[in-house]
Amino acid sequence: MELDEFWGVIDAARSDVGGEIGQDGEALAKALTARLGSLPADRRTAFGQIFGQVSTAALRWDLYAAAYLIGGGCDLGGFEDFRFGLIATGEAWYAKALADPDALAGHPVVAEAADWDDDSAIYAELVGDAVAEACGVELRNQGEPVGERPEVDNDLIMRARLPRLAALFLGWPANEGCRC
């Protein structure tokens, strides 16, 4: 299976659920399970291996910082769920987030989550679990993130690293309200 075909399966499953992945990725997990079930065993295994590679490519501290802001905190297990959800958003958003994690501030689900104080945006643990089960691969405990570990509890640093996400989830800094 090639990477384009992998993303095609993700997109087809997203289409099956009208782009709504569901709480914890439940709807997309079911759609992926159905689509993967129709593939021969070797192609299912290849899909699972690519899913693992794509998830590992996102195993970076800068993306962890984005997950931390969006989730209102995050441990490494939660970061796995975030990466599964990031893959579930599709190739375009996955690529945007890898190029610039702060770009996730423009994702409609993230923006809506900030408005509703929902700390589950992008997180989709059930997607990864469904892929692991359907494909017979291990997707948990992929290791430690790479890159420079951010001081996620330091609002000033987070505002400097991820200004758009920080504006959504941390609010305006003191004395930095509207300048109308």
C-alpha positions in Angstrom: 0.0 0.0 0.0 1.3 3.4 -0.9 0.9 6.6 1.2 -1.7 8.0 -1.3 -3.8 4.9 -1.0 -3.5 5.1 2.8 -4.9 8.7 2.8 -7.5 7.6 0.3 -8.9 5.0 2.8 -8.9 7.7 5.6 -10.7 10.1 3.3 -13.2 7.5 2.2 -14.0 6.6 5.8 -14.3 10.3 6.6 -16.8 10.6 3.7 -18.7 7.7 5.1 -19.4 9.6 8.3 -19.9 13.0 6.6 -16.6 14.3 8.0 -17.8 14.0 11.6 -15.4 11.6 13.4 -17.6 11.4 16.5 -16.9 11.5 20.2 -13.4 10.0 20.7 -13.4 9.1 17.0 -16.1 6.5 17.5 -17.9 7.1 14.1 -14.7 7.2 12.1 -13.4 4.1 13.9 -16.5 2.2 12.9 -16.2 3.4 9.3 -12.5 2.5 9.1 -13.1 -0.9 10.6 -15.7 -1.6 7.9 -13.4 -0.3 5.1 -10.4 -2.2 6.4 -12.5 -5.4 6.8 -13.0 -5.4 3.0 -9.3 -5.3 2.3 -7.1 -8.5 2.0 -5.1 -9.2 5.1 -1.8 -8.1 3.6 -3.2 -4.7 2.7 -4.8 -4.3 6.1 -1.4 -5.0 7.7 0.2 -2.5 5.3 -2.4 0.1 6.3 -1.7 -0.4 10.0 2.0 -0.2 9.4 1.6 3.1 7.5 -0.7 4.4 10.2 2.0 3.7 12.8 4.7 5.4 10.7 2.4 8.5 10.2 1.7 8.5 13.9 5.4 8.3 14.8 6.2 11.1 12.4 4.0 13.3 14.5 5.7 12.2 17.7 7.2 15.6 18.3 7.3 18.0 21.3 6.0 20.9 19.2 2.9 19.0 18.4 2.7 17.8 22.0 2.6 21.5 23.0 -0.3 22.1 20.6 -2.1 19.0 22.1 -1.5 20.3 25.6 -3.1 23.7 24.8 -6.1 22.1 22.9 -6.7 19.5 25.5 -6.2 21.7 28.5 -3.3 19.5 29.5 -2.0 16.2 28.1 0.1 13.2 29.1 1.9 10.9 26.7 -1.1 8.6 26.4 -3.4 11.5 25.6 -0.8 12.6 23.0 -1.2 9.2 21.3 -4.9 9.9 21.1 -4.3 13.3 19.7 -2.0 11.9 17.0 -4.6 9.4 16.1 -7.1 12.2 15.8 -4.7 14.3 13.8 -4.4 11.5 11.3 -8.2 11.2 11.3 -8.4 14.9 10.2 -7.0 13.8 6.8 -3.8 14.4 4.9 -4.2 18.2 4.4 -4.6 19.1 8.1 -2.0 16.5 9.1 0.5 18.1 6.8 -0.4 21.6 8.0 0.0 20.6 11.6 3.4 19.0 10.9 4.6 22.1 9.1 3.2 24.5 11.7 1.4 23.1 14.8 0.0 26.5 15.5 -2.0 26.2 12.2 -4.4 23.9 14.1 -5.9 27.1 15.5 -7.6 27.4 12.1 -9.1 24.0 12.1 -12.9 24.4 12.6 -13.2 21.7 15.2 -10.4 23.3 17.3 -11.9 26.8 17.0 -15.3 25.4 18.0 -13.7 23.5 20.9 -12.2 26.8 22.2 -15.6 28.4 22.0 -17.3 25.6 23.9 -14.4 24.9 26.3 -14.3 21.3 24.9 -10.9 19.7 25.7 -11.5 16.7 23.3 -11.0 18.4 19.9 -8.8 16.3 17.6 -8.4 13.5 20.2 -9.6 10.2 18.7 -8.4 7.3 20.8 -10.9 4.9 19.2 -9.5 5.5 15.7 -6.1 4.2 16.7 -7.5 1.4 18.7 -9.7 0.3 15.8 -6.9 0.4 13.3 -4.6 -1.6 15.7 -7.3 -4.3 16.1 -8.3 -4.5 12.5 -4.8 -4.5 11.2 -3.0 -6.5 13.9 -0.5 -3.8 14.7 0.7 -2.1 17.9 0.1 1.6 17.8 0.6 2.5 21.5 3.8 3.3 23.3 5.7 4.5 20.3 8.3 6.3 22.5 9.2 9.8 23.6 8.6 12.8 21.4 11.5 14.2 19.6 12.7 17.8 19.4 13.0 20.4 22.2 10.7 19.7 25.1 8.6 22.9 25.7 7.7 24.3 29.1 4.0 23.8 28.6 3.0 25.2 31.9 4.7 28.5 31.1 2.0 30.7 29.4 4.6 33.2 28.1 6.6 30.5 26.4 3.4 28.9 25.0 2.2 32.3 23.7 5.6 32.8 21.9 5.6 29.3 20.4 2.0 28.9 19.5 0.4 32.3 19.5 -2.8 31.5 17.7 -3.6 28.4 19.8 -2.6 30.3 22.9 -5.0 33.1 22.1 -7.8 30.5 21.7 -7.1 28.4 24.8 -5.3 30.7 27.2 -7.2 33.9 26.3 -5.6 37.3 26.1 -2.6 38.1 28.3 -3.2 40.7 31.1 -3.5 44.2 29.6 -3.8 42.9 26.1 -7.5 43.1 25.4 -9.1 44.7 22.4 -7.4 47.7 21.0 -10.4 49.1 19.2 
